[in-house]
Structure formats: C-alpha cells, structure tokens
Amino acid sequence: MTNRHLRLADPDRSRVVLVGTANYRNGLPDIAPVAGNVEGLAAVFRDPGLGGLGEDTCHTLVDPSRDLAIRQIAAWCREAEDILVVYFSGHGLIGEDGELLLACADTELDMADYTALPISLLRKAVQSSPARVRVLILDCCYSGRAIRTLGAETDLLGQVELSGTYTLASAPGDLQALFNEGERYTVFTGELIDTLRNGIAAEASLLSVDAVYRHLRRKLRGRNLPEPKQVHSNTASDLALVHNTAHAEPVPRSTGPQGNPFRHVDLLVRRAGEDTRDRLVLRNAAKDRKWPVLARLRMVAELDALGEGGTAVETLRGLGVPGDVHQTLKKLREFSSLVEQDCLFEAEMADDWDAAAVEDPNALWGLMMAIWLSATGLPLDKQIAAVDELAGHKHGDKARSVLEGMLRKRGLPRPDRRVIQAAMGKL
C-alpha cells in the first residue's frame, strides 16, 4: 500500500492533548486504567521512532477539575498551528437536555450539568484552534441510564461531530466493557496503543488515522466488543499519526556511502524529495554510522523539510547531540532558512562570529559550516572529529576552512582555540 499524501505532524507547530479522569471525589466509580491510557499514549507520541513530539508539544492532564480541564485544553488548542489531537478518557454522562457530559475529578452525579465538562465546550475549544487538521478521540464509559438515554449510536456521533475534524470514539458501553480488572489500559485505548506502537503490516510506512480506525474495528469485532465509531473529514483521515513499525515493503539497504559520501548524499537528498522509496533509503542512511557526521546532518535537514521530524530527532540523538534535541532541530531549521534567504551573516545566529573580513568563497563556506556545527550543540571534540572525516575523504582544503571558521567565534576559550589549532596542524 502506498503513502498517498500521508504526512506526520510538524513537531513544533502541532499539539497532542491527552486528558483522563481516573479518580473521582464525589461518588463516581474510579477507573484506574485511565491514568495508564494517558501515560501510554504520551509515550507513543513522544517516541522519536513513532510520533516524534516533545514534552512541550505533547501535553498530559490527569484527574483535572472541570474548570482546569476546559481552561487548559482551550489554551493548548490555541497553540496548535499544524495538527491538533485531543484525547479524553473517563466517565460519560448525559445532561438533563440530553447533552453528552465528560466527568472530571470534581463532578457530582446529581449536579452533572454544572460540574461536568459539556461536549459543546470541548467542541468549541477544538474548533477554535488555528490548527489545519484536528483529531478528537473519546474513550468514555456510560452508566446504564446513559446508554438508554443515548438511544441510537447516531445520537452520540451527532454530538461529537465537528466540522473539519476527524473524530474517533469508543462505542457506548458500561464499566465491564470498558476495562478488565488489573489491566494497565482500558480496552479501546489499549488496542489503540498496541496498534500505534506495533503497527499494521498491510499498511503504508506512515500510519493514517483512517487505517488505525479500520484496524481497531476489526480487532474489537474479533473480541466480540462494541466497534469504535468515526466521523471524519477527507483531509484528516489522511493524517499520519505515527511511523508504521510493521511496514513490510522491501526497503533498499543503506550500506554506507558509495564513493565520495558528500556527493552521494546530494544524490540521496535529491531523490528523497521525489520518491517515497528513496525517502526510506534516506531515513536508513541518516541512522547509519558508516556515513560521515556532516553528511548525516545534511540528511537531518532534508528529513525535517520532508516532514520526517521524528527520524530527524532520532538521528540527532544518535549523533550525540546533548540536551533538548527538539530545540536543536529548531536552530538547524533556522540556519537552513537563513542560508536559503542569503541573510545568515545579518542574523542574530551569526552575532557571535567575526565575519567582517571574510570574502573568499571557500572561507565563507567554512565559516557557515562552523556556525552550523556550533548550532548542533555537539561537544568540540565531536565537531573536530566531523571535520577530520571531511579531510579523510580528500577534502583537506574544506576541512581547514571549517577549522578556520571555528576560530572566528568571538569569546572562544583559549583551551578550545589550542585544540582547534592542533587539529589544523594535523591536516
């Protein structure tokens, strides 16, 4: 199966909001696995090999009060510009006017209309988001009275339907259908986490929400459990939630660079923008330690531009980039944009570098590479090792220009200066 036009969420401009109420203070039965639901989904979306989001873009909220829930959800929804995924798990109640209510930690059953979160408020928060694509996932259980009041399943779907939003909901069921005692997750979310983490063999390399729905429906039907329901827009159904770890399409191996690695990487990058299979080759090559560091950093930039933020982050971690790699990816993205606009040396990123007297094109290139390496946050010894690799592939002049560029950093400590000069002496 091909990827059609599937794409992952932009890791910096997207938000995943995971909310669950496991413990109730005013008489509703606790649902212990709900806390596991939130934790398990967060682990999937934050996994560099799956969703590739950071803690600052994948938010969790467990056992909130009604007021905290809607305030925080609304605030996070406003942050999303590309993709928004909102998930809620807990008790579902029915108001006096038939509206679906989502129970929070302080919800009182006999005052549910005033102490639970109305679906209309959640809908407003999601619809008000500037996100281009929105996904709402509900995993709620209902009392016997609630199920009788809901009547036809279309009544529930009508209440959770949002224009321009893909909605996936567990079918109405009682507590016994929701979870099994002692299990970590509820039934529906447990199957969802298993699908996202282990993938679907017959699907493309990116796992769409539509493919996830079809797989969940088959699995739950096979267990004689109520099937999930969906209401979707055409755009959202083609959103890829995660990389498909079970993708079985034959992938050409990355056997390391052939001939000159710096010319070979140009070929890989160009082809990756044109063909999905070559993108898979690029993804493999980026994680292949046989490639020089500077070549792999070039691959990171291209993968990020192609929407493969998770692989880009994973590659940076594999290269030994310390700290928050999501912030590092932002810096590298800024660098690429400034170079493309030919304004790097007028930007704040170059303020710490002495570029005033540099006119020779080779020297300018070396200074740009020095700034690029510095932006990665790699320790100095790894930066120099990357330059040594460049020299080892018969690019001694370029390696020297990068080291000369590194010496142009203002405020460079003397020990670092001596280390760089020693490296130049070995060329």
N, C-alpha and C positions, 0 to 999 in steps of 0.2 A: 504494500500500500504506500502511495506517495505522500509527501508532506503537504500537498496542495499549497496554500499560502499560510500555513501554520507559523506562528511565531511565539516566542516566550515574552513574558513581561519585561519591560525595561526595568532593571533592578533599582534604579534611582528614582524613577518617576512613577512607580507603581506602589500600591499598598495592599497588604493582606491583613485583614482584621478578624481575629479569632476570639469569639466570646462564648463563654459557657457558664451555666449556673449548676454547680454540683451540690451545694449545701444551702438549705432554706431555713430561715429563722422562725417562720410563723406557721408551721404545721404541714407544709407540703413535704412529701417523702423526698429524702436526699437521693441523688443519682450519682454515686461516686465516680463511675467511669467517665463522666463528662469532663472532669479535670484532665483525665488521660487523653481524651479527644483533642483538647486544645494543645496539650504538650506534644502529642504525636504529630498533629498537622503542622505545628510550628517547626518541628524537626525536619519534616519533609520539605517545606517551603524554604527553610534556611540551609538545606543541604546543597553545597556547591555543585554536586553532580545531578541534582534534581531541579529545585526551584531557583537556587542561587541568590536568594534575598538575604539581607542583613537584619539584625535585630531592630535597627531603626526604621525598617520598611515592612517588617512582618511583626505586627503587634498582637499581644495577647491580653485578655482580661478575664479573670475567673472570679465568680461569685460577686459581681458588682451589684450595688443598689440600682434601683430603676433610674434615678436621676444621673448617677455616674455613668451608667451604661449608655444612655442616649447622648449625653454630652460628649463622652469620649469617642463613641462611634462616629458621631457627626463631625468631630474635629479631625479624626483620621481620614474620613471620607473626603474631606476638603483638600487633603494633602495629595491625593492621587491625581495624576495627570494622564497616565497611560492606561494601566489596568487597575481595577479595584475588585478585590474578592472579599466579601463579607460572609462570615460563618457564624451561626448561632446554634447552640445546643442547650436543651433543658426542657422544662415542662411547657406545654402549650395549653392555654386556657381559652375559654370562649366568653366574651363580654356579654352584657345584657342585650346589646344590639346585634349580637352575632359576630362581632369582630374578633379575629384571632389576636390573642394576647400572649406575649412571651414572658414567662415568670422570671423574676430576678430574686436575689437573696432576701430582699425585704418585702416581697409580695405577700399579701394577705388574701387567702382564698375568698373570703366573704367580702373583700373590698378590691377584687382583682381589677375592676375597671379603673381604679385610681392608684393602684400600687404595682401593676404590671406594665410592661412595655408594649403599647399597641403596635400592631404590624404597620399601621398607617404612618407612625412616626419613623419607624425603621425604613420604610419605603421612601419617605421624604428625604432622609439623610442620604440614602444611596442615590436617589435620582438627582439630588442637588450637587453631587460630586462632579467635578470637571473631567473625571476620567473618561477616556474614549470608549472603553469597554468595561462593563460592570457585570459581576457574577455574584449571585446571592445563593448561599447554601444553608438550608434549615434542617436540623435533625432534632425534632421535638416529639415527645410522647404526650398522650392525651388521656384524660380520665374517661371512663365510660360515658359520662354525661357529655363530655366534649365531642366524642366521636358521634354520638347520636345527634347532637346539635349540628355538627358539620354536615351531616347528610351525605350528599354526593361528593365525590372527590373533587369535582369541578368547582365546588364552592370554595374549597381551600385554595386551589390553584388560582382562582379568580382574585383572591385577596393578596396572594404573593406575587402576582404578575406585575412586572414593571416594564415600562416602555424602554427598549434599547438595552435590556438587562437579561442575562441568562440566569434562570432560577432553577435550582435543583433541590428537591425536597424529599425527605423520607416520607413514606406513606403514613397516614394516621394509624397509630397503634397504641396499645396500652403498655404499662411498665414491663410486663412479661415479654412483650415483643421487642422492647427497646434494648434490653441488655440481659446478659446472663450473669448470675452472681459470681463474683470473684474474677471476672474478666476485666482487662485493662480498658477496653473501649466499649462504647455502645455498638450494637450490631451494624447499623448503617455506616457509622463513621469508621468502625474497624475495617469494614470491607473497602471503604474509600481510601484509607491509609495504606492498606495492603496493595490496592491497585496502583496508587501513585508511586509507592516505593518499589514494587516488584515488576510493574509494567504489564503490557499486554502484547504477547508475541506476534499477533496478527496485525498490529497497528504500526504506524509510521514511527520514525525516530523521535518525533515530538508527540506528546500525548494530549489530544484535544479534550475539552470538556464534554463534547458530544460522544467521543469514544469511551470516555470514563462512564458516562451515563449508560450507554448500551451494555458495557461490561458489568456494571453494578446490577442492572436489571436482570441479566442472565444469571448472575451468581445468587442473588436473593431469591429469584424464582426457583432456582435449583435447590434452595434450602427451605422451600415452602413458606417463605416470608413475604410480606407485602412488598411490591415492587416500588422503587422510587418514581417520582414524577418530575417532569421538566416542563418549563415554559422558556422558550429561547428566542433570541434574535439571531439572524443569519450570521452577523459579524462575530458575536460572542461565541457561537458554537465552534468556530474555527480557531479559537484561542487555545494555545498550548499551555497547560498548567505546569508540566514538568517534562524533563527528558524521559523517554521511554527506555527503561533499563532492560526490557525484554525484546527490544527491536532485533529482528533476526535477519535483516537484509545483509547480504555479504558486503563487507567493507574492505576496500583495498588496505593492505597493511601499511603502516608507517615504518619503514625500515631504516629511517635516518636519512640525512641529506645525501643526494646523489651528486657527485662532482662538487662544484662550488656551492656551498649551502646558502650563501647570500643571494646568488642568482636563482637558485632553486626555490627559495622562499617567495621571491617575487612571482614566480610561476604559480605556486600554490595559492597565494593570496588572490591573484587574478582569477584563477579557475573557481575558487570557492565562492566568489560573488556571482558566478554564472550557473553553477550546477550543485544540487543538493549532495550528490555522492562525493564531490570534491570537497564540500564543506566538512563532511565526515572525516576525510583524509586530513584536512587542516586541523580538525579538533584532536585527532590522534597525534599528529605531529607536534602540536603545542605541548602535549604532556610527555613527549618522548625526549629523554635526557641526552640522546645522541645529537640533538640539534644544539647549536651554539645559543647562549643566553640572549644575545641581541636578536637573533632570528626568531626565537620564541617570543620575545617581547613584541616584535613586529606582528606575529601571529595573534597575540593578545589583542592588539589594537584592531585588527581586522575582525576577529571573532566578536568583539564588543560591538563593532559597527554593524555586524550581521545579526545582532540580537542574541548572541550566544554568551550573555553576561555570566552565566553560571560556570561555563568552561573557562572563560577568561579569569574569573576569580580563582578557580581551582588551579589554573596554571601559575598564577602569581604566587599562590601559597606553595606550590611545588618548587618554585624558583627560590623560595626562602624569603620572600618579601615579609617583613615583620609588621605587627600592628593590624590596623583596620584595612584590609585589602580593598574593601569597597571604596574607601576614601582614596586609596592609591589609584584605583581604576578611574575615579573621577579626575584625578590630576593628569593621568595619561590621556584621557579623553580631551581634557582642556588643551594639553600640549598639541595633540593632533589637529584640533580645531584652529589653534593659533598658527601652526605651520601652514595649514591649508589656506588660511587667510593672509599669509605672509606678514604677520604682525607679532611674531614671537618676541622679538627684541624690544618692542614697545610695551609689552605686557608686564604685569606685576610678577609673573613667574620668572622673568629674567632680571629682576631688580638686584638680585644678589650676585650677578655675574658681570664681569668687566668686558663689555662687547664693543666699547667705543672705537678702538683702533683696529678692529678685525675687519679686513676687506677681502683677503684671499678666500676664494670659494671653499677650498679644502679646509681652511682653518675655521670658517663659519660652520661648515658641516660638523667638524669635530666638536665645536662649542655646543651646537644643537644636541649632539649625541650625549655630551657631558650633562647638559641640563635634563635630558630625557632619563639618563641613568640615575641622576640625583632624585628625580621625581618618583622613582620606584621605591625609594627608601632602603634599597639594598645596602648592606654594610660596605665600607670602602674596599675591603679585600675581595668581595664578590664582584664589585664593579670592575676592579682591576683584572680579575680572572676573566670577566666577559671580554675586556679589551684584549687580553692575551689570546683568547680564542680567535679574535679577528686577525691578529698578527699571524697566528698559526695557520690560517688559511690564505697566506700570501697577500695580506692586506696590511703590511707593516706601516706604510705611509698613513693610512687611515687610522690605524691604532695609535700612532704617535700624535695625530691631530686631535684624537679624543682625549688623550692624556694631557696634551697642552691645554685643551679646553677645560679640563678638570682643574688645572692650576689657576684658571681665571676666576674661580669662585672667591668672592670677597669674604674676608674673615676666615679663610681656610687655616685651621690649626697647623702649627709647624710640623708636628709629627706626621700629619696626613700629607703635607707637602713633600716631606722627605720620602715617604712611601711611594708617592706618585713619581717623583724624580728618579727613585731607584728602579721603578718599573720601566721608565723611559730609557734608562741606561742599559737595560737588558735587551732592548729591541735591536 
